[in-house]
Amino acid sequence: ASRGKPGITSENDANILRAIAIVTDQLAVEEGKLNDMRDKSRGIQQALEEIERRRNDLIREQAWRQNAVYQSMIMMNGQHTEFNRLLGLGNQLLMARQGLANVPLRLPQADLDKKQTDALEKSRRDLELSRLKGEAKERL
């Protein structure tokens, strides 16, 4: 009806106002949705930041633990080396004592029994094994 009457009439004016009101309501609804999405986005961003902080903390903790294990292994390796050195000295001392018993003006050497001989031989083998590394050790 109002299309036939060009120009601003009270009927056209009322239709324009109704259209503006409808579009304004739709805009308000869309702005509300946009604000909700922004709030969700902020929440997700905060969660991601917290996850990243936690990840970094765990990486630092893991690095610290790995370093502690590494330091412990270095210390154990040093202790193992010292043990092997002392074992070698003990074996040398046993061999030297065995040799001293044959020197003149000394008491005659007492013969070793089977248990003592086996213990000495095992000690020699352990020393030899401790000096070997990697594949050479596996072959024996």
C-alpha positions as CSV (number, residue, x, y, z in Angstrom):
1,A,0.0,0.0,0.0
2,S,2.7,2.4,0.9
3,R,4.7,1.5,-2.2
4,G,2.4,3.4,-4.3
5,K,3.0,6.5,-2.4
6,P,6.6,7.7,-2.9
7,G,8.2,10.0,-0.4
8,I,8.0,10.1,3.4
9,T,4.5,9.5,4.6
10,S,3.5,8.7,8.1
11,E,2.9,5.1,7.0
12,N,6.3,4.9,5.4
13,D,7.9,6.5,8.4
14,A,6.3,3.9,10.7
15,N,7.5,1.0,8.5
16,I,11.0,2.5,8.5
17,L,11.0,2.8,12.3
18,R,9.7,-0.8,12.7
19,A,12.5,-2.0,10.3
20,I,15.1,-0.1,12.3
21,A,13.8,-1.5,15.6
22,I,14.0,-5.1,14.2
23,V,17.5,-4.6,12.8
24,T,18.6,-3.0,16.0
25,D,17.3,-6.0,18.0
26,Q,19.0,-8.4,15.6
27,L,22.3,-6.3,16.0
28,A,22.0,-6.5,19.8
29,V,21.5,-10.3,19.6
30,E,24.5,-10.7,17.4
31,E,26.6,-8.4,19.6
32,G,25.6,-10.6,22.6
33,K,26.7,-13.7,20.7
34,L,30.0,-12.0,19.8
35,N,30.6,-11.0,23.5
36,D,29.9,-14.6,24.5
37,M,32.4,-15.9,21.9
38,R,35.0,-13.3,23.1
39,D,34.5,-14.5,26.7
40,K,34.9,-18.2,25.6
41,S,38.0,-17.2,23.7
42,R,39.5,-15.5,26.7
43,G,38.8,-18.6,28.8
44,I,40.4,-20.8,26.2
45,Q,43.4,-18.5,26.0
46,Q,43.8,-18.5,29.8
47,A,43.6,-22.3,29.8
48,L,46.2,-22.5,27.0
49,E,48.5,-20.2,28.9
50,E,48.2,-22.3,32.1
51,I,48.9,-25.5,30.1
52,E,52.0,-23.8,28.6
53,R,53.2,-22.8,32.0
54,R,52.7,-26.3,33.4
55,R,54.4,-27.8,30.3
56,N,57.4,-25.5,30.9
57,D,57.5,-26.4,34.6
58,L,57.5,-30.1,33.7
59,I,60.2,-29.7,31.1
60,R,62.4,-27.9,33.7
61,E,61.7,-30.6,36.3
62,Q,62.5,-33.3,33.8
63,A,65.8,-31.6,32.9
64,W,66.6,-31.3,36.6
65,R,65.9,-35.0,37.2
66,Q,67.9,-36.0,34.1
67,N,70.8,-33.9,35.3
68,A,70.6,-35.5,38.8
69,V,70.7,-39.0,37.2
70,Y,73.6,-38.0,35.1
71,Q,75.6,-36.6,38.1
72,S,74.8,-39.8,40.0
73,M,76.0,-41.9,37.2
74,I,79.2,-39.9,37.0
75,M,79.7,-40.4,40.7
76,M,79.0,-44.2,40.5
77,N,81.4,-44.5,37.5
78,G,84.1,-42.8,39.6
79,Q,83.4,-45.1,42.5
80,H,83.5,-48.1,40.2
81,T,86.9,-47.0,38.9
82,E,88.2,-46.6,42.4
83,F,86.9,-50.0,43.4
84,N,88.6,-51.6,40.4
85,R,91.9,-49.8,41.3
86,L,91.7,-51.1,44.9
87,L,90.8,-54.5,43.7
88,G,93.9,-54.5,41.4
89,L,96.1,-53.3,44.3
90,G,94.7,-56.1,46.5
91,N,95.5,-58.6,43.8
92,Q,99.0,-57.3,43.3
93,L,99.5,-57.4,47.1
94,L,98.4,-61.0,47.2
95,M,100.7,-61.9,44.3
96,A,103.6,-60.1,46.0
97,R,103.0,-61.9,49.2
98,Q,102.9,-65.2,47.4
99,G,106.2,-64.4,45.8
100,L,107.8,-63.2,49.0
101,A,107.2,-66.6,50.7
102,N,109.8,-68.1,48.3
103,V,112.6,-65.7,49.3
104,P,115.4,-67.3,51.4
105,L,115.4,-66.6,55.1
106,R,111.7,-66.4,55.1
107,L,109.2,-69.0,56.4
108,P,108.3,-71.5,53.8
109,Q,105.2,-70.7,51.8
110,A,102.1,-72.4,53.0
111,D,100.2,-74.1,50.2
112,L,96.9,-72.7,49.3
113,D,93.9,-75.0,49.7
114,K,91.3,-75.4,46.9
115,K,89.0,-72.7,48.3
116,Q,91.8,-70.1,48.6
117,T,93.1,-70.9,45.1
118,D,89.5,-70.6,43.6
119,A,89.0,-67.3,45.4
120,L,92.3,-65.9,44.1
121,E,91.5,-67.1,40.6
122,K,88.1,-65.5,40.8
123,S,89.6,-62.3,42.0
124,R,92.0,-62.3,39.0
125,R,89.1,-62.9,36.6
126,D,87.1,-60.1,38.2
127,L,90.0,-57.7,37.8
128,E,90.4,-58.7,34.1
129,L,86.7,-58.3,33.5
130,S,86.6,-55.0,35.2
131,R,89.3,-53.6,32.9
132,L,87.3,-54.7,29.8
133,K,84.7,-52.6,28.2
134,G,81.6,-53.3,25.9
135,E,81.8,-56.2,23.5
136,A,85.1,-57.5,24.9
137,K,83.4,-58.0,28.3
138,E,80.4,-59.8,26.6
139,R,82.7,-62.3,24.9
140,L,84.1,-63.6,28.2
